[in-house]
Every structure is written in structure tokens, then in C-alpha cells.
């Protein structure tokens, strides 16, 4: 009785670098690094200029990126372009106002090591809106993560 050796040995597919590190992960890590440095530099300048001036300069710093994106061949309109423009505008207003509040929190004495992680828990608001407004359901694990995020906010504020 001979055994089939091919079924006894497991073969693992060789993954390409793209499969090991998908594009979304690369961009997420880049975002993490850039925003991490941004949070630290925001604290460094908060003693020198006020939150409103900081927001104006922040906007001016984004101008070169705006030009780069505006003239990108990838800039396309979707099926509901008008609605998208409206939401993008509202997103800009919310983000800019949030930036002012962020810079203000650093100006009035908040530590970057506390303010940045605390404000980075903004997805808690998104989860609540998803649950209550969009009627999305959470798994048990996601609910536990939500509670842990709330605990983290409390612990960071001590």
C-alpha cells in the first residue's frame, strides 16, 4: 500500500510584494506617519501663533496639493457629481472647524501626547452615526472595541 506523497506535503503559494502589502495598507501607514509628525509639529507651533492663524497657514500649505489634485488627469466626476461636491464642501467646513478646535486645544495647554490620540478617536462619532443614523449593525467584537475606545478617551484624560 503506497501513500500519495503529494497530498502529504502542503504547498504554500508564493505571494508577490503587492499581495503582502496591499495599496490601502501602504497608504494607511503613510497617513499614520504623516499625521503623527503633523500632530507633533502642531504642538511645537501652538505657542508661537494662535489657532486661527494656524488654520489659515494650514490652508495655504494645502494650496500646492490642491493645485496638484485639480490638474490631475485622474480628476473625474461621478454619476452624482453635484451631491458629491456638496458633501465635499461640508466635509471641508467640518474638517477646518475641527482643525481650529484641535489647534486651540494645544494652545490652551493640551499635551500633544494626549490631544493627538484623543482626537484620533473621532471614529467613535462615526460609529455612533453609523449605528443611529445609517442603521448599521455592530458585531459583538465591534461593540467591545467601541467600549474600549471610550475607556481609552477616559484614560488619556487623566
C-alpha positions in Angstrom: 0.0 0.0 0.0 1.7 3.1 -1.1 0.8 6.6 0.0 0.5 9.6 -2.3 3.3 11.9 -1.2 1.9 14.9 -3.0 -1.1 15.0 -0.6 1.1 14.7 2.4 3.1 17.8 1.8 1.4 21.2 1.9 2.5 23.8 -0.5 2.1 27.4 0.2 1.5 29.9 -2.6 4.3 32.4 -3.1 2.9 35.9 -2.6 4.1 38.9 -4.5 5.0 42.1 -2.6 1.7 43.6 -3.8 -0.2 40.8 -2.1 1.8 41.1 1.1 1.3 44.9 1.3 -1.9 45.9 -0.4 -2.1 49.5 -1.6 -4.6 50.5 1.1 -2.2 49.3 3.8 0.7 51.3 2.3 -1.4 54.5 2.1 -2.7 53.9 5.7 0.8 53.6 7.1 1.9 56.7 5.2 -1.1 58.5 6.6 -0.3 57.3 10.1 3.3 58.6 9.7 2.4 61.9 8.2 -0.4 62.7 10.7 1.8 61.6 13.6 4.5 64.1 12.6 1.8 66.7 11.8 0.4 66.3 15.4 3.8 66.8 17.0 4.7 69.9 14.8 1.2 71.3 15.6 2.1 71.4 19.2 5.5 72.9 18.5 3.9 75.9 16.8 1.0 76.3 19.1 3.0 78.5 21.5 4.0 80.9 18.6 0.8 81.5 16.7 -2.9 81.3 17.5 -5.3 78.7 16.3 -6.9 80.9 13.7 -3.6 82.0 12.1 -2.5 78.3 12.2 -5.7 77.3 10.3 -5.0 80.0 7.6 -1.4 78.8 7.2 -2.6 75.2 7.2 -4.9 76.1 4.3 -2.1 77.9 2.5 0.1 74.8 3.0 -2.6 72.7 1.3 -2.8 75.0 -1.7 0.0 73.3 -3.6 -1.6 69.9 -3.1 -4.9 71.4 -4.2 -3.3 72.5 -7.5 -1.7 69.1 -7.9 -5.0 67.3 -7.5 -7.0 69.9 -9.5 -4.9 69.4 -12.6 -4.5 65.6 -12.1 -5.7 63.5 -15.1 -7.4 61.3 -12.5 -9.9 64.0 -11.6 -13.2 62.7 -12.8 -16.8 63.4 -12.0 -19.1 60.7 -10.7 -22.7 60.0 -11.5 -23.9 62.3 -8.7 -21.3 65.0 -9.0 -23.4 67.8 -7.5 -24.2 65.8 -4.4 -20.5 64.8 -4.1 -19.4 68.5 -4.4 -21.9 69.5 -1.6 -20.7 66.8 0.7 -17.0 67.6 0.0 -17.7 71.2 0.8 -19.4 70.3 4.1 -16.5 67.9 4.9 -14.1 70.8 4.4 -16.1 73.0 6.7 -16.3 70.3 9.4 -12.6 69.4 9.0 -11.5 73.1 9.1 -13.5 73.8 12.2 -12.2 70.6 13.8 -8.6 71.8 13.0 -9.3 75.1 14.7 -10.6 73.3 17.8 -7.5 70.9 17.6 -5.0 73.8 17.4 -6.9 75.6 20.2 -6.7 72.6 22.5 -2.9 72.6 22.0 -2.7 76.4 22.6 -4.5 76.3 25.9 -2.1 73.8 27.3 -3.0 70.4 26.0 -0.1 67.9 25.6 0.4 66.6 22.1 0.9 63.1 23.6 -2.7 63.3 24.9 -4.5 65.6 22.5 -3.5 63.9 19.3 -4.5 60.3 20.4 -7.7 61.7 22.0 -8.8 63.5 18.8 -7.7 60.5 16.8 -10.6 58.6 18.4 -13.0 60.6 16.2 -14.2 57.4 14.5 -16.2 56.8 17.7 -18.5 59.5 16.5 -18.6 57.8 13.1 -19.5 54.5 14.7 -22.4 56.2 16.6 -23.7 57.9 13.5 -23.4 54.6 11.6 -25.5 52.9 14.2 -28.1 55.5 14.9 -28.4 57.4 11.6 -27.4 54.9 9.0 -28.9 51.9 10.9 -25.7 49.8 10.6 -25.4 46.9 13.0 -22.3 46.2 15.1 -20.9 42.8 15.9 -20.1 41.9 19.5 -16.4 42.4 18.8 -17.1 45.9 17.3 -19.1 46.8 20.3 -16.3 45.7 22.6 -13.9 47.9 20.5 -16.2 50.8 20.9 -16.3 50.5 24.6 -12.5 50.1 24.7 -12.2 53.4 22.7 -14.4 55.2 25.3 -12.2 53.8 28.1 -9.1 55.0 26.2 -10.6 58.5 26.0 -11.1 58.5 29.7 -7.7 57.1 30.5 -6.0 59.6 28.2 -7.7 62.5 30.0 -6.4 61.5 33.4 
